[in-house]
Amino acid sequence: MGERYGSFEEEADDQKIEFPVTEVEHEADRPKGVDPVTEMEPQEEVDPNAWRGDAAEEFKEPKVESKSPYPVGQLKPAGSNYTKCLVVPKMTGENVDWIDKELGDLIEQGLLTTAVYGMDDDSMQLRPPMNKGNEVMAYLSYIIDFYDELPDVAIFMHAHRFAWHNNLILGKDSSQMVRHLSPERVTRDGYMNLRCHWDPGCPDRIHPGAIDRDVWKQEESILADFWIELFPQDPIPTVLAQPCCAQFAVSRERIRAIPKERFLWLREWLLNTELSDFLSGRTFEYTWQYIFTSAPLHCPSMSACYCDGYGLCFGDAEKFDYYFELNFHLTKYEKELKIWDEKAEEVAFAHGRLHGGHLSGEEALDVPEVGRNVTLDEKIRQLEDEMKIRRDAAFELGRDPKQRAKEAGRAWVEGDGS
């Protein structure tokens, strides 16, 4: 699996059902005896470094360097504004009111425009030629429709505001990701996956042409065949990897480095393929990085992504990692408190059925430790307070362009912008 930090921050919810394999990977990566719910006594404390396992002795941030042949993008003078457009595919019933409500100030200032594609609604101003391939059709259609009038940065995102796959420190909130996104990083790199967390996706998600079919990666076994159709001049890579889940930003310079005809051809392929929407969408999910960087692997440092990409700089990768250690414990205590509350409710319900001085089914009751809920509440409050302090300090440190360059591992000279 990819980076160890951040592995335990994602709460399972209804949307995560598409990637249940990640929960298995997380369990395998946890040190024995450190399960926050089922394998630990409520009163037992955890070694602060236990969650790192073998990495506890010497911290080293995992990263995979991209081998993109594209040159570094040309930045505007420091302090300049960048135009941005938020591209969103919308199905009937999906609510995108959050865009105007949360980002209205940027829109009013002319710093952000929107392109919402009605995938199944003929009344929408922007419509793709067909509702097919999930978000892929809208993304390609935007590039084709606006190729000659692109903003400095195009941001491609889903319609929902909150999602498990959005960045944890930004509240898993799409509006916060758009607000804090660094157009300089996007311009410099040409392409930026909006998700900083590696899991799922990095460092080696897809092995095109794999013989053994993986039910959670159905596109893997067929990608080799379709690679020949999508990229007939290029050899099939042994590995394709980037953080999931098809949300990214691309500079105008990088989009226009690729002929418009190429995007027309890709959309035509999508219109004609017999693959299901699920499979065609997933095929592109792990090839967008290749389309825009010509590199099969795109797994940048998670701390650099947060710092240089969103202005959340913790000082160095190890201090950044500590934030996720705090979150690991926070999640553990929250889960334990939830179980305590459930047990307390069961006891209260049983008391309500008291018969002749004896509880009905008393022997089967699991009575929670008295006062443990108060202790857990206090631990949760302390962790939340500390995490907020560290997050606020990270935003403040991220205002320094020199620090952003340092944590991104790139050279910086006086006068450079972010």
N, C-alpha and C positions, 0 to 999 in steps of 0.2 A: 504494500500500500504506500501511499505518499507520505506527506508530512505527518509526524506524530502529533504535533500540536494541532488543536482544532478538531481532532478526531472525535471528540465526545461532546461537541457543542451543539450538534444538531438534534433537536427533539423530533421524534417520529410523529408524523401526523398523516392525515389522509392523503396529502399530496405525495408523501415519500414512498408510497406503495410501489411506484415505478422503479425504485432503486432499493429493494429490500436487501440486496446483496451487501450494501454498505454496512448494514447493521451487523452482519456476520463478520465482515472484515474488522469492524471496530472491536467485537468481542475477542477475536483472535489476537488483536494487538494489545489488549489489556493484560497487565501482569496478573498472575494467578492470585486470587484472593482479594482483588481490588474492585470487584463488581459493586457498584454503588447501591444496589438494592438487594439482590437475592443471595449474595455470598458474604455479606458483611453484617455483623451484629450492629444494631442501631447506635450503640454507645461507642463502638470502636472507632478510633481515629486513624487517619491514613498518613503514612509517610509522605511528606510534601513532594518528594521526588518519585514516589512509587509509580505514578502514571507514565513516567518516561521509560520505565523498564531499563534496558541496557544503556539507554542514552543518559542516565542520571549522572554518571561519572564525568562525562565530557560532552558538552552540548555542541552540536554541529547542525546547522540548518540545512535541510535537504533542498536541492534545487537542480534543475536541468537547464543548461544553457541552450537557448534557441540558436539554430544555425541558419537563420534567414539570410539570403543573399542581398536583400534590399538595403540600400543605404539609410543612414539615420535621417529622419525627416527634418525639414527646415523650420525652426521655430520663429515666431514673431518676436519683436523686441520685448524685453521684460516689461510687464505691466499692461500689455495689450490684451484686448478682449478677443475671444474666439467665438465664432458662431457655432451653434450646436442644434441638431434636430433629433428629437426623440421619435423613433420609428416603432410603432406598436401594432401588431395584428389583433383585431378584436372580433370575437364571436358574439352573436346576439345573446344577451343576458349577462355578458361580462361588463363590469363597471370600471370605467376609466376616469371617473370624476376626480380621482385623487391627483391626476396630472395638473388640472387647473387649480385645484384647492391647495396642493402642496408646493407647486412650482410656478404658480401664477406670477409671482414677483419677477422671476427670470424671464417669463414670457413677455410681461409688460415692458421690461427693460430691453427687449430685443436680443437677449442672450440665448434664448431657446425658442425654437419652433417645434411643432409637432406634426407628425404624419401618421394618423390612425387609419389603418386599412380595415374596412368592413369586410370580413371574410365571407359572410353569408347574408349580407344586408345590402340590397341594391340601392337603398336610400342614402348610403354613405357617399361622401364626395370622392374618397379614394377607394377603389375596388381592384383586386387582382383579377386576372382573366379567369381564374378558377380557384375554388376553395380546395386546395390539395397540398399535401406535404406539410401541414401545420404551419409554423412560423416561416418556413423556408420560402414559401410563395410570396408572402408579404415583403420579406427582406429583399429578395431578388427584384421584385416589382418596384420597390422604392428606388433601388439603385438604377434601374432602367428608366423609370419615369423622371428621375431628377438628376440624371448623370451630368447634364450640362449646367446645373445650378445647385450643386451640392454645397452644404455648409462646410466649415472647417473640419467639423467632427460629426459623424453620424453615429447615433447611439441606438442599438437594436435591442429591444426588451420585450418581455411578455406583458400581457394586459394586467396581471394582478400586481397589487402594490406589495403585499407581503408574501414571501415564499420561503420554504426551508432552504432553498439553494442560494438565497441572497446572502450577503456578507453579514456575519454575526455581529461584529462590533458596530455596524451601522444599523442595527436593529432589524436585520433581514428586510429592510424597507427600500423598495425601488426608488422612491423619491429622494431618499438620503444618498443613495448611490449616484443618482443623476446630479444632485446638487453639489456633491463633493468631488465628483470625477475631475481629474486633472486633464484638461485638453492638451497641455504640454506633453504629458507622458504619451497620450494617444498619438499626437503629432510626431513625436520623436520616434516612437516604436512603429507607428503605422497601424498597428492592430493591438488591441488590448481586450482580453477576456475579462468581463466585469466581475467574475467570481474569483476571489483570491484563494479560496480553500481548494486544496488538491483533490480531496476525496468527495465524490467519485470523479475519476477521469485521469489523474496522474499517479505515477509516472509512466504507466504502460497499459492503458485501458484496453485498446483495441489491437488485436493481432489479425490483420486481414487474411482471410482464407483459412482460418483455424479449422481443423478437421472436426474436433469435438464441439458440438453445438452447445452454447451456453444460453439458457433460457432468459437470463438477465441481459445478455448482449447479443440479441438475435441478429443484429446487423453485422456482427463480426464474421460469421461464416460466409456471408454473401458479398462482403465488401470487395474482395479481390476481383470478382467477376464484374462488378459495377465500376470498380476503379478504372478498368480498361476503357469503359465507356466515358467516364467523367474526365479522365486524364490520360488519353491515349498515348501521349508522348512521354509519359513519366513512368519509371519503374514502380512497382507496387512496394510500398514501405513495409518493413517488418513490424513496425509499431506505429500507431497513431494515438496521440494523447494530448489532452488539454483538460482543464477543469470543465465539468458539465456546466451549464445546461442551455447552451445556445443563446447566450446574452453577451454582447460584445460591442466595442466601439471601434470605428475605423476612420482614419483621416481621409480627407478629400484627395490628398496627394496619392495615398496608397490605392484608393479605389480607382482613380484615373490612370494609375500605372498599369491597370488591366483594361484591355479594350472593352467597350460596351458590348460588342458582339459576343464576347465570352460569357457575359451575364445573360444575354439573350439565349445563348445556346444552353446554358445550365437550366434556365427556366423552361426551355422547350423540352429538355430531357425530363424535367419534373412533370410537365404536363402529360408526357407520353408514357412514363414508366408504369409498369403494372404493379409495382411495389405498393403496399398499403401506406396510408399517411404516416402511420407509426414508424415503419421501416425507412421510408424515404426521408422522413424528418430526422431520424436517428443517424442515418447515413451522413447527412450534412452536419449533424451536431459535432462529429469528431473529424470533419474535414474543412470546416470554416478556417481554421488556422492555416491549413495548407493552401487554401485558395488565396488568402491575403498575406501569407509570409513565405510560401513555398517551403515551409519546414513542417515535417510531420509531427514534431514534438513542440509543445508550447506550455511549459510548466515553470513559470518564473517563481522566484522566491516569494513566499507568502507575505513576509514582513515588508519586502520591497513593494509588493503590489499595494498593500495597505498604505504605506508611507508615501511612495512616489505617485501612486495612482489615486489616493483619496486624502492625502494630507494627515494621516494618522501615524505619527512617528513616535515610537516608544524609546528610541535611543539606540538600540541595537536588537539583533534577532533574539538574543536570549531574554532580554527584558520583555520583548513582544511575546515570547513563548510563555513567560510567567503569567501574563494576562489570561492565557488559556488554561493554565494550571488553576488559577482562581475560579475560572468558569467551570472547570471540571468538578471542583469541590462544591460550587454553588448548585450545579445540576444534581449532584449526589444528595445534597441536603434537601433540595426541593422534592426529589423523588421520595426520599425517606419520610418527609413531612406529609406528603400526599398519602403514603401508606398508613402512617400513624392516624391521619384524619379518617381514613376509611375504616380502620379497625375501631376507632372511637365511635363512629357512627353505628357499627355493628353491635357494639356493647350497649349503646344507648337504645337501640331498637330492641335488643333482647330484654333490657330492663323494663321496657314498655309492655313486655309479654310475661311479666312476673306472675307465677302461679304458686300459691301456697308457700311463699318464702323461698322458692327455688327458681333459678333461671331456666327457661326452657332451652335445652341444648347447651347448658353452661359449659359442659366439658369440652365442647368443640370450639369455644370462643378463644380467640387469640387476643388477650388484653394488652394494649400498648403500655409502655413504660410511663408511669405518671411523671409529668413535668418535662418529658422529652420534647414535646411540641414547643414549649417555651424556649428551651435551649436551641432547638433548630431554628425557630423564628429569629433569635438573636444572631446566630451564625450567618443566616441568610442576609440579614440586614447589614451586618459588618462586611460581608463579601461584596454586596451590592454597592455599599458606600465606597469601598476601596477601589472597585472596578470603575466606578464613575470618576473618582479622582484621577485615576491613571488614564482613563479615556480622555478626559478634559485636558490633562497635561499633554497627551499625545497630539491632540489637535493643535494646541498652542505651539509645541515643538515643530509640528508640521508646517507652520507658517514660514519657517526658515528654509529657503530654497537650497542652501548649502547642506543642511541636514538631510533633505530629501535626496539630494545627489549622493551623499555619503551612504545612506541606507540602501540606495538602489545600486551602489557599487559603480557609479559612473563619475567621470571627471567633472569638476566644476570650476569655473573661473569667475572672478568678480564681475557682476553685472548680468550674469545668467538669471533667467527667470526660473520658475518652478519646473 
